[in-house]
Amino acid sequence: MPVSDWRDGEAHADAHWGGVHSAAYLQANIAGGEGYDWYYADAAGATAQTRLPITDGAHGEPWVFRVKDLRGWWSSSHHNRIDGVRAAAATAWVAGSKPIRFTEFGCAAIDKASNQPNVFLDPKSSESGLPHYSNGLRDDLLQLRYYQAMHAYWTDPANNPDAHLYAGRMLDFDNSLAWAWDARPFPAFPGNSQLWSDGPNYDKGHWLNGRSSNEDLAAVIGEICDASAVSALDVSKVQGVVRGYSLGDVTSARAALQPLTLAYPTDVIERDGALRFQARTGLGPQALDAERLAVSPELDAIIERSRAADAETPAHLRLSFIEAEGDFGITTAAASFPDRSGDVVSQSELPLVLTPAEATVIAERWMAEARVSRDTARFALPRSKLAIGVGDTVTLQGQLYRVDRLEQSDLQLIEAMRIDSTVYEPAEVSVPSRGWSPYQASVPVYPLFLDLPLLKGTETEHAPHACVAANPWPGPIALWSSVADDAYTLNRQLGQAAVLGVTETALAQADPGSWDRGPALRVRIESGALQSASALAVLSGANIAAIGDGSPENWEVFQFTTATLVAPKTYELSMRLRGQAGSDGVQLAVWPVGSLFVLLDDALQQIDLPLSARGLQRFYRFGPADLGYDAANSVLQTAAFNGIGLRPYAVAHLTARQAAGGDIALHWVRRTRIDGDNWQSIEMPLGEDGEAYLVRVLQGATLKREVTVSAASWTYTAAQQAADTITGPVAISVAQLSQRFGAGPARTVAV
């Protein structure tokens, strides 16, 4: 049953009520208006608003033909009318014998839904349709006002008479059912469109999920004013639905009202000692004749007009707000002038819960208002125009203005701002939804420490890297550290999951400094993706990874050009550069199947570790950043780190030559861990406090001699060999020394 017959336009027969959102208008049509007082004979009569009275001249029972006359039906005896003939005997119905209940009453959240509350919009249904005269825009305010009107009307004893045959009233409103509350949880419905296909119907549907907590803007304004002991106010002309409002600080009523009046265009006017809040529409302006304006000595002309410069109007606007119908996260809506290419951006923030579409409409309206309001006018009115006050709209020489400032003396000096009524008309924008983010239980993460050599040269030399992997990813992971298993402090926050996997094929040792074209390395990763890169990009630092056994120190750094997806989450990596950053010194003969693979990207971060803690065991806990280190799913690890960034590289080109007299001459080339790839240098930087090498002579497992030398050569004389009782082949190893780290990886030559 319709509770309104609203349509746009001044010619509407009910325009004196003030609009379809008027509570008085809706209540008057519950037991009145169409279906009660009058009817339309046909579609043409509805278009022409030819209203015919509902009467019953034969028997004086008009309630028989009034579909909304519940009182007439409930309080009267019923006589069947078969073929139009009224039966003399009444039916078994006893007037007023039992209550009426609404098994369904409701209204869609769509423009003019109260014209046909039962109509719904569903493109997939043959019964889909728009209410009469609806423009199809979403209208949560009308749905709210419908329920307010139904509640106010039927809980009023004047409209709901007492029963005489039972305890109660004619309409049992307490046990009537609003349509509809969905059993599916909000916001999973309507957000999870992959599970439920009717989610898109929610915006303009009958659902109360997510809307039952909406509040009338008038009520919110009234509560703020009441808290400030302001009782003389009028909010009857306020329009808007407040989904949520966050007030974080104790503030004044004016400051609390400002975001509301900006988001829902509302003028606040003081009239006759009372505050009047009224929606800014630009409709119903008062016409002013320029010939009848007053002449003021304070003006240079009858009408002074001015326009602000374009530079004062931003080209772009970003509006931050709290997103409704989701996880109430802070998000941003944007608006721009299509004919402006400037980079001036205005940033605003509203502590209101809004849908993305509502926020976008607000941002676009602000931009339009900013452009139109550049034009201002000053003029004077005679005292005969005292009825015009601040907040009123006037037309002057074909322009629409809103009075913003007024000075009264012998004249009324007016300062007005140009407005455009179309700016305040309802609008619909298409804003892509962020989609529904299902709740993911926080699970323990898989942490990993990598004590790596210097890769860029900008790292802290002695500090290891840390990364974590988890599926599903629980969000930012905090790393806490302590010298004991208590009193932890936050060390680092890891914001993304590492691309971590396990090898499914073995990787044999290969020479550093040249392309490894051996069999592809197959790797299965748990999250993320790998991609190929050009040889030039790889030489410039792309696609760098590590393979190891999971301990902090045993990692070989390598790069790859080709990553081929061969199965779900499984890649084959070929065309590799091995033993990068001096890690060739710790290559195994074969990295076996099941070795760990880590892509060295931004997911890895160096931890804070004092130099004095190098080599000392410490306690570390990994867990969700919002739960704390003592959460049940935090992961404990203990580790000590030697600081591989300080470790010298293995020497290169180690050779041994035996002279005729039996001396063995060894030569090698020094390498550096710092700035060694700079081709403009005359000589490689040493990278250590001094040049020193540890030379060891072994025969079998027996150490025969160990010396420290300061140059990249050493001679094992025949006399030394005799003193060491050398009888047969020997192995001679050379390792560069660091005063801070010790010996680096050794290179060995057999003699």
Secondary structure, 3 states (H helix, E strand, C coil): CCCCCCCCCCCCCCHHHCCCCCHHHHHHCCCCCECCCEECCCHHHHHHCCCEECCCCCCCCHHHCCCCCHHHHHCCCCCCEECCEECCCCCCCCCCCCCECCCCECCCCECCHHHCCCCCCCCCCCCCCCCCCCCCCECHHHHHHHHHHHHHHHCCCCCCCECCCCCCECECHHHCCECCCCCCCCCHHHHCCCCCCCHHHCCCCCCCCCCCCCEEHHHHHHHHHHHCCCCCEEEEECCCEECCECCCCCCCHHHHHHHHHHHCCEEEEEECCEEEEEECCCCCCEEECHHHCECCCCCCCCEEEEECCHHHCCCEEEEEEEECCCCCCEEEEEEECCCCCCCCEEEEEEEEEECHHHHHHHHHHHHHHHHHCCEEEEEEECHHHCCCCCCCEEEECCEEEEEEEEEECCCEEEEEEECCHHHHCCCCCCCCCCCCCCCCCCCCCEEEEECCCCCCCCCCCCCCEEEEECCCCCCCEEEEEECCCCCCEEEEEECCCCCEEEECCCEECCCCCCEECCCCEEEEECCCCCCCCCHHHHHCCCCEEEEECCCCCCEEEEEEEEEEEEECCEEEEEEEEEEECCHHHHCCCEECCCCEEEECCCCCEECCCCHHHCCCCEEEEEEECCCCCCCCCCEEEEECCCCHHHCCCCCEEEEEEECCCCCEEEEEECCCCCCCCCCCCCCCCCCCCCCCEEEEEEECCEEEEEEEECCCEEEECHHHHHHCCCCCCCEEEEEEEECCCEECCCEEEEC
